[in-house]
Each structure stands twice: as C-alpha cells, then as structure tokens.
Amino acid sequence: MVYLLVSHKVKDYAKWKPAFDEHGDFRKANGSKGGRIFRSTEDPNRLTVLFEWESADKAREFAQSPELRAAMEEAGVIGQPDASFLEEIESFGK
C-alpha cells in the first residue's frame, strides 16, 4: 500500500473540514482509498493527514494537481504543506 502524508496549518479547522469533505469525490476519483486526519495536541489548526493511495504515481499526480491547490487555498491552508510519499514495509503491535 502507498501512503501520502501531508502536514499543514489551517486558518480555522471548522472551516477547513467541510471543504476537505467536499473534495472527497475528487480524491477518490484520483485513486485515494481514504485515510486519517490527525491534529496537534498543542495547536488545533496544525493538521496531518495520512491518505491511502492506489499507487505512488496517482498520489503524485493528485498532489501536483491545480484542483488540489485551489481547494487547499479556498479551505484556508496556510503556507506550503509538507508532503511525503510512503510505502508500508511492516506492521507491528497489533
């Protein structure tokens, strides 16, 4: 499984979340298999999102799409997100 890990700050989580949800169909159409949202215990507007993706190529295409940039700007993402493309090599502790 391939993952896309994205960390960024938002102006207001309450505004960001509905915009994120509205973008779900676009993510799915581009290979997203879902994911998890985490937020900092010290700053509720500092988010990390872990997406499962169908392939690394599709995840990279999505991350570079103008549609994503526009959606992030409209949702109130501040600054440049930090993104990493990851491949799971082992599970533990289950």
Number of C-alpha atoms within 10 A of each C-alpha: 12 20 23 21 19 17 18 17 21 21 14 15 19 12 13 19 14 11 16 15 10 11 15 13 10 13 20 13 10 16 18 22 15 14 13 10 13 12 16 11 9 7 9 15 19 19 19 19 17 19 21 21 25 17 16 18 13 15 21 15 12 19 17 11 10 11 13 15 14 10 16 18 14 13 20 16 21 15 10 9 15 11 16 13 17 16 14 8 7 5 6 4 3 3
